[in-house]
Amino acid sequence: MSSLKYDKFTVKLIENNFISLEIKEGETIDHNDIHLIYASYHELVGENEYVVAVYANPFSSMSKKAREIAANEYASQKRKKVAFISGNLAHIIIVKFFIRINSPKTNIKIFKSEQEAFEWLRSK
């Protein structure tokens, strides 16, 4: 399994065109990090379509500017699904708000279970 490790996060290729992003505990992803995340996606899958499982660990977050960049600048036909995995109520509320406000073009769902998230990501 290929992986790219950085100070604040790790991006892994789980299987063919299936990526995971794990934000480390207590870290905040800022506008500079978001560019690095998407460059990592490209390095792992190239120009292929892909799905992403995002793990938000306790006390991790993403700045408003990073969320805006992700929703607008990196809107991609190649990114087919994003599963947000977290049991943290605050994360769930923030992600639901983000989805409602930004209306991302990518299908995003929130899961408490990694197994359910992976099943959904693998489904057609």
Secondary structure as GFF3:
##gff-version 3
##sequence-region A 1 124
A	DSSP	beta_strand	3	5	.	.	.	ID=ss1
A	DSSP	beta_strand	9	15	.	.	.	ID=ss2
A	DSSP	beta_strand	18	23	.	.	.	ID=ss3
A	DSSP	beta_strand	28	29	.	.	.	ID=ss4
A	DSSP	alpha_helix	31	45	.	.	.	ID=ss5
A	DSSP	beta_strand	50	56	.	.	.	ID=ss6
A	DSSP	beta_strand	61	62	.	.	.	ID=ss7
A	DSSP	alpha_helix	64	72	.	.	.	ID=ss8
A	DSSP	beta_strand	79	85	.	.	.	ID=ss9
A	DSSP	alpha_helix	89	102	.	.	.	ID=ss10
A	DSSP	beta_strand	107	111	.	.	.	ID=ss11
A	DSSP	alpha_helix	114	122	.	.	.	ID=ss12
###
